[in-house]
Amino acid sequence: MPLLKLHAVTRRFGERIALAGVDLDVEPGEFVSLLGASGCGKSTVLRLLSGLDAPTAGTVARDLPPDAIPGYVFQDAALMPWASVRRNVELPLMLRGERPAAMRGRVDAALRAVGLADSADAVPRELSGGMRMRASLARALVTSPRLWLLDEPFGALDEITRFALNQTLLSLCKPCDGSPPATAVFVTHSVYEAVFLSERVVVMARPGRVVEEVAIDVPYPRDASFRATPEFAALCARVSQALQRASAAEAGA
């Protein structure tokens, strides 16, 4: 059984159609990117998968334990501006009622994993945009999620910082230490980002349709050298062509 499943899902907001009969399966441990123009329903799919929204028609199924908390990372880091990085990362554990002494080791481990161990006492205004997104990743990581839902988290960052955080995200979702991979659904506008991160790229078009899927049959781990290969260039070309066909489908709709 897929970990996540959308079947014939339609979502309307008044007269506006956000999704129109979407089918999507995500297998356990799979990294899937949703790619398409603004307004094609990518973020709506993510909200439905998270349980933050419900479909107008169709079904959404999640094969997760009742107490499982997805690691949800938004476009904005959404940090509490008055609180230190440590306090921001502690927040999900505090909301679950965990005691400060019990959570300290987990918070420290999450900060080390994203490269923020030396910035634990800083407040968000003292951090760069990339560091704020690292703090947001750590806040999700501290709950040990088996499911990551990421809504274009690196879109506002410069290319160098984005590449670095792509690598950080893969280290969290596809660990090299023998730990089982996490499942991830990642929303992006970037062909290059989607190809680098994913095992499968789902291309969407307005109004809220899946028009094509492209398999990225390249094993993990992946690093910066992958971006310089002919294979990466060919896959980016395939995904770009799929986007062009999606644009043509929108024009003909």
Buried (B, 14 or more C-beta within 10 A) or exposed (E): EBBBBBBEBBBBEEEEBBBBBBEBBBEBBBBBBBBBBEBBBBBBBBBBBBEEBEBEEBEBBBEBEEEEBBBBBBBBBBBEEEBBBBBBBBBBBEEEEEEEEEBEEBBBBBBEBBBBBEBBEBBBEEBEBBBBBBBBBBBBBBBEBBBBBBBBBBBBBEEEBBBBBBBBBBBBBBBEEEEEBBBBBBBBBBBBBBBBBBBBBBBBBBBBBBBBEBEBEBEBEBEEEBBEEEEBEEBBEBBBEBBEBBBEBBEEE
